[in-house]
Amino acid sequence: MFATIAKEFTFDAAHFLPKLPADHKCHRMHGHTYRVELVFRGAIDANGFVLDYAEIAALWAPVHEELDHRVLNEIPGLETPSTEVLAWWIAGELRAKEARLVAIRVYESTTTWCEVTF
C-alpha cells in the first residue's frame, strides 16, 4: 500500500526583488510569514507510516534555521528570492536527503503559492 502524507511549517523572513522596476512594491524590502508544505509519497511500512512526522520535522529543522528571521537575499542562491526561486531552493536542500519527498508548496500569503513537484 502507498500513501501520500504532508507536514506544514512556517517561518518569517524579509526579502526584496531587485530585478523588478523600482516603483514595484516588491522591489522594496518587505516581509512574509511563509508557510511550507512538504509532501511525501511511499509505501506504508510495518509501523503504519510512509515516514514518521518527527523525521520530517528533523529534516526541516536545518532549513528553518537558515531561513527564519533572515533577509532571504543574503542567503547564497536566494539573491532574487521570488516564491518560485525559494521553492526550488528548499527543494535543493531537501530532495537529496529524502527521496520520498514528491512536492514542496511555499505560500507567500494566504492566497499565493508556488509548488515544485518531482
Backbone as XML, in Angstrom:
<?xml version="1.0"?>
<chain id="A" units="angstrom">
  <residue number="1" name="MET">
    <atom name="N" x="0.839" y="-1.183" z="0.000"/>
    <atom name="CA" x="0.000" y="0.000" z="0.000"/>
    <atom name="C" x="0.884" y="1.247" z="0.000"/>
  </residue>
  <residue number="2" name="PHE">
    <atom name="N" x="0.442" y="2.220" z="-0.758"/>
    <atom name="CA" x="1.130" y="3.505" z="-0.812"/>
    <atom name="C" x="0.214" y="4.582" z="-0.260"/>
  </residue>
  <residue number="3" name="ALA">
    <atom name="N" x="0.823" y="5.647" z="0.241"/>
    <atom name="CA" x="0.056" y="6.781" z="0.751"/>
    <atom name="C" x="0.845" y="8.064" z="0.529"/>
  </residue>
  <residue number="4" name="THR">
    <atom name="N" x="0.125" y="9.162" z="0.556"/>
    <atom name="CA" x="0.727" y="10.489" z="0.478"/>
    <atom name="C" x="0.475" y="11.181" z="1.807"/>
  </residue>
  <residue number="5" name="ILE">
    <atom name="N" x="1.535" y="11.752" z="2.380"/>
    <atom name="CA" x="1.419" y="12.488" z="3.631"/>
    <atom name="C" x="2.054" y="13.856" z="3.459"/>
  </residue>
  <residue number="6" name="ALA">
    <atom name="N" x="1.752" y="14.764" z="4.361"/>
    <atom name="CA" x="2.339" y="16.103" z="4.308"/>
    <atom name="C" x="2.501" y="16.649" z="5.712"/>
  </residue>
  <residue number="7" name="LYS">
    <atom name="N" x="3.446" y="17.542" z="5.855"/>
    <atom name="CA" x="3.640" y="18.270" z="7.110"/>
    <atom name="C" x="3.892" y="19.717" z="6.740"/>
  </residue>
  <residue number="8" name="GLU">
    <atom name="N" x="3.341" y="20.609" z="7.540"/>
    <atom name="CA" x="3.400" y="22.041" z="7.276"/>
    <atom name="C" x="4.286" y="22.734" z="8.299"/>
  </residue>
  <residue number="9" name="PHE">
    <atom name="N" x="5.013" y="23.742" z="7.817"/>
    <atom name="CA" x="5.893" y="24.544" z="8.670"/>
    <atom name="C" x="5.725" y="26.009" z="8.293"/>
  </residue>
  <residue number="10" name="THR">
    <atom name="N" x="6.146" y="26.897" z="9.185"/>
    <atom name="CA" x="6.161" y="28.324" z="8.870"/>
    <atom name="C" x="7.522" y="28.902" z="9.243"/>
  </residue>
  <residue number="11" name="PHE">
    <atom name="N" x="7.839" y="30.015" z="8.608"/>
    <atom name="CA" x="8.994" y="30.813" z="9.004"/>
    <atom name="C" x="8.733" y="32.246" z="8.576"/>
  </residue>
  <residue number="12" name="ASP">
    <atom name="N" x="9.388" y="33.160" z="9.243"/>
    <atom name="CA" x="9.265" y="34.587" z="8.944"/>
    <atom name="C" x="10.576" y="35.069" z="8.349"/>
  </residue>
  <residue number="13" name="ALA">
    <atom name="N" x="10.471" y="35.847" z="7.275"/>
    <atom name="CA" x="11.675" y="36.361" z="6.631"/>
    <atom name="C" x="11.348" y="37.618" z="5.837"/>
  </residue>
  <residue number="14" name="ALA">
    <atom name="N" x="12.383" y="38.411" z="5.628"/>
    <atom name="CA" x="12.281" y="39.597" z="4.784"/>
    <atom name="C" x="12.949" y="39.311" z="3.446"/>
  </residue>
  <residue number="15" name="HIS">
    <atom name="N" x="12.533" y="40.052" z="2.446"/>
    <atom name="CA" x="13.188" y="39.954" z="1.137"/>
    <atom name="C" x="12.800" y="41.158" z="0.302"/>
  </residue>
  <residue number="16" name="PHE">
    <atom name="N" x="13.464" y="41.278" z="-0.810"/>
    <atom name="CA" x="13.111" y="42.254" z="-1.839"/>
    <atom name="C" x="13.462" y="41.627" z="-3.172"/>
  </residue>
  <residue number="17" name="LEU">
    <atom name="N" x="12.809" y="42.094" z="-4.210"/>
    <atom name="CA" x="13.035" y="41.533" z="-5.545"/>
    <atom name="C" x="13.731" y="42.591" z="-6.400"/>
  </residue>
  <residue number="18" name="PRO">
    <atom name="N" x="15.058" y="42.574" z="-6.425"/>
    <atom name="CA" x="15.828" y="43.651" z="-7.034"/>
    <atom name="C" x="15.693" y="43.781" z="-8.538"/>
  </residue>
  <residue number="19" name="LYS">
    <atom name="N" x="15.226" y="42.757" z="-9.218"/>
    <atom name="CA" x="15.105" y="42.825" z="-10.676"/>
    <atom name="C" x="13.803" y="43.471" z="-11.136"/>
  </residue>
  <residue number="20" name="LEU">
    <atom name="N" x="12.885" y="43.716" z="-10.201"/>
    <atom name="CA" x="11.632" y="44.386" z="-10.555"/>
    <atom name="C" x="11.867" y="45.887" z="-10.674"/>
  </residue>
  <residue number="21" name="PRO">
    <atom name="N" x="10.991" y="46.592" z="-11.403"/>
    <atom name="CA" x="11.143" y="48.050" z="-11.505"/>
    <atom name="C" x="11.121" y="48.706" z="-10.121"/>
  </residue>
  <residue number="22" name="ALA">
    <atom name="N" x="11.839" y="49.793" z="-9.978"/>
    <atom name="CA" x="11.965" y="50.485" z="-8.691"/>
    <atom name="C" x="10.617" y="50.903" z="-8.112"/>
  </residue>
  <residue number="23" name="ASP">
    <atom name="N" x="9.626" y="51.125" z="-8.961"/>
    <atom name="CA" x="8.323" y="51.546" z="-8.440"/>
    <atom name="C" x="7.399" y="50.365" z="-8.101"/>
  </residue>
  <residue number="24" name="HIS">
    <atom name="N" x="7.850" y="49.149" z="-8.297"/>
    <atom name="CA" x="7.057" y="47.964" z="-7.938"/>
    <atom name="C" x="7.171" y="47.754" z="-6.434"/>
  </residue>
  <residue number="25" name="LYS">
    <atom name="N" x="6.052" y="47.481" z="-5.758"/>
    <atom name="CA" x="6.077" y="47.368" z="-4.299"/>
    <atom name="C" x="7.002" y="46.259" z="-3.807"/>
  </residue>
  <residue number="26" name="CYS">
    <atom name="N" x="7.192" y="45.217" z="-4.585"/>
    <atom name="CA" x="8.049" y="44.109" z="-4.153"/>
    <atom name="C" x="9.533" y="44.379" z="-4.384"/>
  </residue>
  <residue number="27" name="HIS">
    <atom name="N" x="9.833" y="45.483" z="-5.054"/>
    <atom name="CA" x="11.228" y="45.888" z="-5.201"/>
    <atom name="C" x="11.782" y="46.344" z="-3.852"/>
  </residue>
  <residue number="28" name="ARG">
    <atom name="N" x="10.895" y="46.881" z="-3.013"/>
    <atom name="CA" x="11.298" y="47.364" z="-1.690"/>
    <atom name="C" x="11.353" y="46.206" z="-0.690"/>
  </residue>
  <residue number="29" name="MET">
    <atom name="N" x="12.173" y="46.369" z="0.324"/>
    <atom name="CA" x="12.262" y="45.373" z="1.400"/>
    <atom name="C" x="10.894" y="45.230" z="2.066"/>
  </residue>
  <residue number="30" name="HIS">
    <atom name="N" x="10.489" y="43.979" z="2.262"/>
    <atom name="CA" x="9.239" y="43.667" z="2.956"/>
    <atom name="C" x="9.348" y="42.248" z="3.489"/>
  </residue>
  <residue number="31" name="GLY">
    <atom name="N" x="8.377" y="41.832" z="4.271"/>
    <atom name="CA" x="8.470" y="40.515" z="4.871"/>
    <atom name="C" x="7.206" y="39.702" z="4.737"/>
  </residue>
  <residue number="32" name="HIS">
    <atom name="N" x="7.338" y="38.420" z="4.998"/>
    <atom name="CA" x="6.216" y="37.481" z="4.940"/>
    <atom name="C" x="6.349" y="36.473" z="6.070"/>
  </residue>
  <residue number="33" name="THR">
    <atom name="N" x="5.233" y="35.925" z="6.466"/>
    <atom name="CA" x="5.222" y="34.690" z="7.225"/>
    <atom name="C" x="4.947" y="33.616" z="6.190"/>
  </residue>
  <residue number="34" name="TYR">
    <atom name="N" x="5.979" y="32.920" z="5.793"/>
    <atom name="CA" x="5.864" y="31.884" z="4.770"/>
    <atom name="C" x="5.313" y="30.608" z="5.404"/>
  </residue>
  <residue number="35" name="ARG">
    <atom name="N" x="4.535" y="29.893" z="4.623"/>
    <atom name="CA" x="4.046" y="28.580" z="5.029"/>
    <atom name="C" x="4.585" y="27.585" z="4.009"/>
  </residue>
  <residue number="36" name="VAL">
    <atom name="N" x="5.159" y="26.496" z="4.488"/>
    <atom name="CA" x="5.775" y="25.496" z="3.615"/>
    <atom name="C" x="5.126" y="24.146" z="3.888"/>
  </residue>
  <residue number="37" name="GLU">
    <atom name="N" x="4.636" y="23.503" z="2.839"/>
    <atom name="CA" x="4.110" y="22.143" z="2.939"/>
    <atom name="C" x="5.089" y="21.199" z="2.256"/>
  </residue>
  <residue number="38" name="LEU">
    <atom name="N" x="5.513" y="20.189" z="2.989"/>
    <atom name="CA" x="6.362" y="19.147" z="2.424"/>
    <atom name="C" x="5.493" y="17.918" z="2.243"/>
  </residue>
  <residue number="39" name="VAL">
    <atom name="N" x="5.463" y="17.384" z="1.021"/>
    <atom name="CA" x="4.586" y="16.266" z="0.677"/>
    <atom name="C" x="5.452" y="15.054" z="0.325"/>
  </residue>
  <residue number="40" name="PHE">
    <atom name="N" x="5.110" y="13.923" z="0.913"/>
    <atom name="CA" x="5.858" y="12.687" z="0.735"/>
    <atom name="C" x="4.929" y="11.584" z="0.248"/>
  </residue>
  <residue number="41" name="ARG">
    <atom name="N" x="5.473" y="10.677" z="-0.559"/>
    <atom name="CA" x="4.696" y="9.533" z="-1.031"/>
    <atom name="C" x="5.576" y="8.293" z="-0.953"/>
  </residue>
  <residue number="42" name="GLY">
    <atom name="N" x="4.960" y="7.223" z="-0.468"/>
    <atom name="CA" x="5.729" y="5.989" z="-0.390"/>
    <atom name="C" x="4.905" y="4.850" z="0.150"/>
  </residue>
  <residue number="43" name="ALA">
    <atom name="N" x="5.573" y="3.721" z="0.273"/>
    <atom name="CA" x="4.928" y="2.527" z="0.816"/>
    <atom name="C" x="4.725" y="2.703" z="2.320"/>
  </residue>
  <residue number="44" name="ILE">
    <atom name="N" x="3.632" y="2.153" z="2.793"/>
    <atom name="CA" x="3.363" y="2.164" z="4.225"/>
    <atom name="C" x="4.178" y="1.038" z="4.857"/>
  </residue>
  <residue number="45" name="ASP">
    <atom name="N" x="5.005" y="1.398" z="5.848"/>
    <atom name="CA" x="5.903" y="0.422" z="6.454"/>
    <atom name="C" x="5.217" y="-0.385" z="7.563"/>
  </residue>
  <residue number="46" name="ALA">
    <atom name="N" x="5.972" y="-1.226" z="8.226"/>
    <atom name="CA" x="5.430" y="-2.103" z="9.274"/>
    <atom name="C" x="4.855" y="-1.312" z="10.447"/>
  </residue>
  <residue number="47" name="ASN">
    <atom name="N" x="5.327" y="-0.083" z="10.648"/>
    <atom name="CA" x="4.795" y="0.773" z="11.712"/>
    <atom name="C" x="3.519" y="1.491" z="11.290"/>
  </residue>
  <residue number="48" name="GLY">
    <atom name="N" x="3.142" y="1.338" z="10.018"/>
    <atom name="CA" x="1.967" y="2.024" z="9.503"/>
    <atom name="C" x="2.257" y="3.410" z="8.962"/>
  </residue>
  <residue number="49" name="PHE">
    <atom name="N" x="3.538" y="3.718" z="8.734"/>
    <atom name="CA" x="3.966" y="5.048" z="8.288"/>
    <atom name="C" x="4.535" y="5.019" z="6.877"/>
  </residue>
  <residue number="50" name="VAL">
    <atom name="N" x="4.379" y="6.122" z="6.158"/>
    <atom name="CA" x="5.222" y="6.410" z="4.998"/>
    <atom name="C" x="6.548" y="6.938" z="5.535"/>
  </residue>
  <residue number="51" name="LEU">
    <atom name="N" x="6.454" y="7.841" z="6.478"/>
    <atom name="CA" x="7.610" y="8.472" z="7.108"/>
    <atom name="C" x="7.119" y="9.046" z="8.425"/>
  </residue>
  <residue number="52" name="ASP">
    <atom name="N" x="7.859" y="8.873" z="9.488"/>
    <atom name="CA" x="7.488" y="9.408" z="10.795"/>
    <atom name="C" x="7.498" y="10.942" z="10.720"/>
  </residue>
  <residue number="53" name="TYR">
    <atom name="N" x="6.435" y="11.585" z="11.219"/>
    <atom name="CA" x="6.369" y="13.049" z="11.190"/>
    <atom name="C" x="7.527" y="13.681" z="11.956"/>
  </residue>
  <residue number="54" name="ALA">
    <atom name="N" x="8.046" y="13.005" z="12.970"/>
    <atom name="CA" x="9.213" y="13.510" z="13.697"/>
    <atom name="C" x="10.442" y="13.549" z="12.796"/>
  </residue>
  <residue number="55" name="GLU">
    <atom name="N" x="10.565" y="12.572" z="11.900"/>
    <atom name="CA" x="11.671" y="12.572" z="10.943"/>
    <atom name="C" x="11.538" y="13.738" z="9.968"/>
  </residue>
  <residue number="56" name="ILE">
    <atom name="N" x="10.306" y="14.045" z="9.586"/>
    <atom name="CA" x="10.079" y="15.182" z="8.692"/>
    <atom name="C" x="10.479" y="16.480" z="9.386"/>
  </residue>
  <residue number="57" name="ALA">
    <atom name="N" x="10.089" y="16.619" z="10.645"/>
    <atom name="CA" x="10.456" y="17.816" z="11.407"/>
    <atom name="C" x="11.978" y="17.946" z="11.519"/>
  </residue>
  <residue number="58" name="ALA">
    <atom name="N" x="12.660" y="16.836" z="11.735"/>
    <atom name="CA" x="14.125" y="16.856" z="11.817"/>
    <atom name="C" x="14.756" y="17.216" z="10.473"/>
  </residue>
  <residue number="59" name="LEU">
    <atom name="N" x="14.173" y="16.766" z="9.388"/>
    <atom name="CA" x="14.638" y="17.107" z="8.044"/>
    <atom name="C" x="14.508" y="18.608" z="7.790"/>
  </residue>
  <residue number="60" name="TRP">
    <atom name="N" x="13.398" y="19.185" z="8.250"/>
    <atom name="CA" x="13.111" y="20.599" z="8.033"/>
    <atom name="C" x="13.954" y="21.505" z="8.936"/>
  </residue>
  <residue number="61" name="ALA">
    <atom name="N" x="14.313" y="21.070" z="10.122"/>
    <atom name="CA" x="14.939" y="21.927" z="11.135"/>
    <atom name="C" x="16.133" y="22.744" z="10.629"/>
  </residue>
  <residue number="62" name="PRO">
    <atom name="N" x="17.110" y="22.155" z="9.920"/>
    <atom name="CA" x="18.235" y="22.984" z="9.471"/>
    <atom name="C" x="17.838" y="24.011" z="8.407"/>
  </residue>
  <residue number="63" name="VAL">
    <atom name="N" x="16.844" y="23.702" z="7.601"/>
    <atom name="CA" x="16.368" y="24.661" z="6.595"/>
    <atom name="C" x="15.681" y="25.824" z="7.306"/>
  </residue>
  <residue number="64" name="HIS">
    <atom name="N" x="14.850" y="25.490" z="8.281"/>
    <atom name="CA" x="14.176" y="26.527" z="9.073"/>
    <atom name="C" x="15.199" y="27.452" z="9.720"/>
  </residue>
  <residue number="65" name="GLU">
    <atom name="N" x="16.231" y="26.873" z="10.286"/>
    <atom name="CA" x="17.282" y="27.664" z="10.939"/>
    <atom name="C" x="17.941" y="28.625" z="9.943"/>
  </residue>
  <residue number="66" name="GLU">
    <atom name="N" x="18.129" y="28.168" z="8.724"/>
    <atom name="CA" x="18.783" y="29.011" z="7.718"/>
    <atom name="C" x="17.879" y="30.137" z="7.206"/>
  </residue>
  <residue number="67" name="LEU">
    <atom name="N" x="16.548" y="29.911" z="7.209"/>
    <atom name="CA" x="15.619" y="30.879" z="6.626"/>
    <atom name="C" x="14.935" y="31.803" z="7.634"/>
  </residue>
  <residue number="68" name="ASP">
    <atom name="N" x="14.658" y="31.304" z="8.813"/>
    <atom name="CA" x="13.794" y="32.030" z="9.741"/>
    <atom name="C" x="14.447" y="33.310" z="10.271"/>
  </residue>
  <residue number="69" name="HIS">
    <atom name="N" x="13.685" y="34.409" z="10.178"/>
    <atom name="CA" x="14.103" y="35.733" z="10.637"/>
    <atom name="C" x="15.416" y="36.167" z="9.979"/>
  </residue>
  <residue number="70" name="ARG">
    <atom name="N" x="15.487" y="35.919" z="8.688"/>
    <atom name="CA" x="16.647" y="36.324" z="7.879"/>
    <atom name="C" x="16.177" y="37.217" z="6.738"/>
  </residue>
  <residue number="71" name="VAL">
    <atom name="N" x="17.120" y="37.868" z="6.114"/>
    <atom name="CA" x="16.892" y="38.541" z="4.833"/>
    <atom name="C" x="17.259" y="37.507" z="3.785"/>
  </residue>
  <residue number="72" name="LEU">
    <atom name="N" x="16.269" y="37.018" z="3.065"/>
    <atom name="CA" x="16.496" y="35.912" z="2.129"/>
    <atom name="C" x="17.548" y="36.251" z="1.081"/>
  </residue>
  <residue number="73" name="ASN">
    <atom name="N" x="17.589" y="37.499" z="0.636"/>
    <atom name="CA" x="18.545" y="37.915" z="-0.392"/>
    <atom name="C" x="19.993" y="37.692" z="0.022"/>
  </residue>
  <residue number="74" name="GLU">
    <atom name="N" x="20.267" y="37.571" z="1.316"/>
    <atom name="CA" x="21.625" y="37.395" z="1.817"/>
    <atom name="C" x="22.063" y="35.931" z="1.842"/>
  </residue>
  <residue number="75" name="ILE">
    <atom name="N" x="21.147" y="35.007" z="1.528"/>
    <atom name="CA" x="21.454" y="33.577" z="1.534"/>
    <atom name="C" x="21.915" y="33.166" z="0.138"/>
  </residue>
  <residue number="76" name="PRO">
    <atom name="N" x="23.072" y="32.525" z="0.024"/>
    <atom name="CA" x="23.544" y="32.099" z="-1.304"/>
    <atom name="C" x="22.483" y="31.264" z="-2.038"/>
  </residue>
  <residue number="77" name="GLY">
    <atom name="N" x="22.226" y="31.673" z="-3.276"/>
    <atom name="CA" x="21.210" y="31.021" z="-4.092"/>
    <atom name="C" x="19.861" y="31.711" z="-4.043"/>
  </residue>
  <residue number="78" name="LEU">
    <atom name="N" x="19.696" y="32.645" z="-3.104"/>
    <atom name="CA" x="18.413" y="33.363" z="-2.965"/>
    <atom name="C" x="18.582" y="34.866" z="-3.178"/>
  </residue>
  <residue number="79" name="GLU">
    <atom name="N" x="19.491" y="35.241" z="-4.022"/>
    <atom name="CA" x="19.726" y="36.658" z="-4.269"/>
    <atom name="C" x="18.509" y="37.345" z="-4.877"/>
  </residue>
  <residue number="80" name="THR">
    <atom name="N" x="17.691" y="36.604" z="-5.610"/>
    <atom name="CA" x="16.426" y="37.108" z="-6.152"/>
    <atom name="C" x="15.330" y="36.147" z="-5.666"/>
  </residue>
  <residue number="81" name="PRO">
    <atom name="N" x="14.904" y="36.287" z="-4.416"/>
    <atom name="CA" x="14.078" y="35.263" z="-3.772"/>
    <atom name="C" x="12.570" y="35.391" z="-4.036"/>
  </residue>
  <residue number="82" name="SER">
    <atom name="N" x="12.183" y="35.177" z="-5.272"/>
    <atom name="CA" x="10.752" y="35.055" z="-5.558"/>
    <atom name="C" x="10.259" y="33.766" z="-4.897"/>
  </residue>
  <residue number="83" name="THR">
    <atom name="N" x="8.975" y="33.590" z="-4.808"/>
    <atom name="CA" x="8.434" y="32.360" z="-4.230"/>
    <atom name="C" x="8.888" y="31.154" z="-5.046"/>
  </residue>
  <residue number="84" name="GLU">
    <atom name="N" x="8.955" y="31.307" z="-6.361"/>
    <atom name="CA" x="9.397" y="30.222" z="-7.228"/>
    <atom name="C" x="10.844" y="29.830" z="-6.947"/>
  </residue>
  <residue number="85" name="VAL">
    <atom name="N" x="11.713" y="30.820" z="-6.840"/>
    <atom name="CA" x="13.121" y="30.546" z="-6.551"/>
    <atom name="C" x="13.265" y="29.940" z="-5.156"/>
  </residue>
  <residue number="86" name="LEU">
    <atom name="N" x="12.510" y="30.456" z="-4.197"/>
    <atom name="CA" x="12.558" y="29.929" z="-2.836"/>
    <atom name="C" x="12.115" y="28.468" z="-2.794"/>
  </residue>
  <residue number="87" name="ALA">
    <atom name="N" x="11.053" y="28.126" z="-3.498"/>
    <atom name="CA" x="10.573" y="26.739" z="-3.520"/>
    <atom name="C" x="11.640" y="25.807" z="-4.096"/>
  </residue>
  <residue number="88" name="TRP">
    <atom name="N" x="12.294" y="26.212" z="-5.190"/>
    <atom name="CA" x="13.344" y="25.382" z="-5.773"/>
    <atom name="C" x="14.558" y="25.295" z="-4.868"/>
  </residue>
  <residue number="89" name="TRP">
    <atom name="N" x="14.872" y="26.387" z="-4.164"/>
    <atom name="CA" x="15.999" y="26.371" z="-3.234"/>
    <atom name="C" x="15.734" y="25.369" z="-2.106"/>
  </residue>
  <residue number="90" name="ILE">
    <atom name="N" x="14.529" y="25.404" z="-1.541"/>
    <atom name="CA" x="14.165" y="24.445" z="-0.495"/>
    <atom name="C" x="14.240" y="23.025" z="-1.047"/>
  </residue>
  <residue number="91" name="ALA">
    <atom name="N" x="13.762" y="22.835" z="-2.262"/>
    <atom name="CA" x="13.845" y="21.514" z="-2.894"/>
    <atom name="C" x="15.290" y="21.033" z="-2.961"/>
  </residue>
  <residue number="92" name="GLY">
    <atom name="N" x="16.187" y="21.923" z="-3.335"/>
    <atom name="CA" x="17.598" y="21.563" z="-3.411"/>
    <atom name="C" x="18.191" y="21.180" z="-2.068"/>
  </residue>
  <residue number="93" name="GLU">
    <atom name="N" x="17.691" y="21.797" z="-1.015"/>
    <atom name="CA" x="18.174" y="21.481" z="0.327"/>
    <atom name="C" x="17.653" y="20.137" z="0.835"/>
  </residue>
  <residue number="94" name="LEU">
    <atom name="N" x="16.455" y="19.741" z="0.404"/>
    <atom name="CA" x="15.793" y="18.576" z="0.999"/>
    <atom name="C" x="15.727" y="17.335" z="0.128"/>
  </residue>
  <residue number="95" name="ARG">
    <atom name="N" x="15.606" y="17.480" z="-1.157"/>
    <atom name="CA" x="15.302" y="16.346" z="-2.033"/>
    <atom name="C" x="16.373" y="15.254" z="-1.975"/>
  </residue>
  <residue number="96" name="ALA">
    <atom name="N" x="17.627" y="15.632" z="-1.945"/>
    <atom name="CA" x="18.696" y="14.627" z="-1.912"/>
    <atom name="C" x="18.709" y="13.864" z="-0.590"/>
  </residue>
  <residue number="97" name="LYS">
    <atom name="N" x="18.151" y="14.443" z="0.446"/>
    <atom name="CA" x="18.144" y="13.809" z="1.764"/>
    <atom name="C" x="16.964" y="12.873" z="1.974"/>
  </residue>
  <residue number="98" name="GLU">
    <atom name="N" x="15.910" y="13.035" z="1.157"/>
    <atom name="CA" x="14.709" y="12.209" z="1.348"/>
    <atom name="C" x="14.007" y="12.002" z="0.014"/>
  </residue>
  <residue number="99" name="ALA">
    <atom name="N" x="14.189" y="10.816" z="-0.572"/>
    <atom name="CA" x="13.655" y="10.514" z="-1.907"/>
    <atom name="C" x="12.134" y="10.430" z="-1.932"/>
  </residue>
  <residue number="100" name="ARG">
    <atom name="N" x="11.497" y="10.219" z="-0.787"/>
    <atom name="CA" x="10.028" y="10.152" z="-0.779"/>
    <atom name="C" x="9.368" y="11.520" z="-0.870"/>
  </residue>
  <residue number="101" name="LEU">
    <atom name="N" x="10.164" y="12.583" z="-0.811"/>
    <atom name="CA" x="9.639" y="13.937" z="-0.985"/>
    <atom name="C" x="9.185" y="14.095" z="-2.428"/>
  </residue>
  <residue number="102" name="VAL">
    <atom name="N" x="7.906" y="14.376" z="-2.651"/>
    <atom name="CA" x="7.374" y="14.469" z="-4.014"/>
    <atom name="C" x="6.889" y="15.867" z="-4.379"/>
  </residue>
  <residue number="103" name="ALA">
    <atom name="N" x="6.713" y="16.740" z="-3.390"/>
    <atom name="CA" x="6.261" y="18.096" z="-3.696"/>
    <atom name="C" x="6.598" y="19.017" z="-2.531"/>
  </residue>
  <residue number="104" name="ILE">
    <atom name="N" x="6.821" y="20.263" z="-2.876"/>
    <atom name="CA" x="7.017" y="21.328" z="-1.898"/>
    <atom name="C" x="6.127" y="22.472" z="-2.337"/>
  </residue>
  <residue number="105" name="ARG">
    <atom name="N" x="5.307" y="22.944" z="-1.426"/>
    <atom name="CA" x="4.463" y="24.100" z="-1.712"/>
    <atom name="C" x="4.845" y="25.209" z="-0.748"/>
  </residue>
  <residue number="106" name="VAL">
    <atom name="N" x="5.179" y="26.377" z="-1.286"/>
    <atom name="CA" x="5.555" y="27.536" z="-0.483"/>
    <atom name="C" x="4.491" y="28.613" z="-0.671"/>
  </residue>
  <residue number="107" name="TYR">
    <atom name="N" x="3.873" y="28.995" z="0.444"/>
    <atom name="CA" x="2.874" y="30.062" z="0.455"/>
    <atom name="C" x="3.552" y="31.352" z="0.890"/>
  </residue>
  <residue number="108" name="GLU">
    <atom name="N" x="3.426" y="32.381" z="0.067"/>
    <atom name="CA" x="3.923" y="33.706" z="0.406"/>
    <atom name="C" x="2.866" y="34.464" z="1.210"/>
  </residue>
  <residue number="109" name="SER">
    <atom name="N" x="1.611" y="34.127" z="0.948"/>
    <atom name="CA" x="0.484" y="34.720" z="1.663"/>
    <atom name="C" x="-0.614" y="33.664" z="1.702"/>
  </residue>
  <residue number="110" name="THR">
    <atom name="N" x="-1.759" y="34.021" z="2.228"/>
    <atom name="CA" x="-2.861" y="33.059" z="2.283"/>
    <atom name="C" x="-3.440" y="32.773" z="0.905"/>
  </residue>
  <residue number="111" name="THR">
    <atom name="N" x="-3.129" y="33.603" z="-0.079"/>
    <atom name="CA" x="-3.732" y="33.441" z="-1.400"/>
    <atom name="C" x="-2.737" y="33.184" z="-2.521"/>
  </residue>
  <residue number="112" name="THR">
    <atom name="N" x="-1.439" y="33.156" z="-2.211"/>
    <atom name="CA" x="-0.435" y="32.958" z="-3.261"/>
    <atom name="C" x="0.562" y="31.892" z="-2.856"/>
  </residue>
  <residue number="113" name="TRP">
    <atom name="N" x="0.878" y="30.993" z="-3.806"/>
    <atom name="CA" x="1.823" y="29.919" z="-3.523"/>
    <atom name="C" x="2.490" y="29.444" z="-4.799"/>
  </residue>
  <residue number="114" name="CYS">
    <atom name="N" x="3.587" y="28.711" z="-4.609"/>
    <atom name="CA" x="4.281" y="28.032" z="-5.700"/>
    <atom name="C" x="4.502" y="26.599" z="-5.261"/>
  </residue>
  <residue number="115" name="GLU">
    <atom name="N" x="4.319" y="25.676" z="-6.183"/>
    <atom name="CA" x="4.540" y="24.264" z="-5.899"/>
    <atom name="C" x="5.580" y="23.703" z="-6.848"/>
  </residue>
  <residue number="116" name="VAL">
    <atom name="N" x="6.540" y="22.983" z="-6.272"/>
    <atom name="CA" x="7.548" y="22.246" z="-7.028"/>
    <atom name="C" x="7.244" y="20.778" z="-6.832"/>
  </residue>
  <residue number="117" name="THR">
    <atom name="N" x="7.192" y="20.023" z="-7.923"/>
    <atom name="CA" x="6.906" y="18.581" z="-7.827"/>
    <atom name="C" x="8.039" y="17.794" z="-8.451"/>
  </residue>
  <residue number="118" name="PHE">
    <atom name="N" x="8.167" y="16.543" z="-8.015"/>
    <atom name="CA" x="9.214" y="15.653" z="-8.524"/>
    <atom name="C" x="8.585" y="14.385" z="-9.055"/>
  </residue>
</chain>
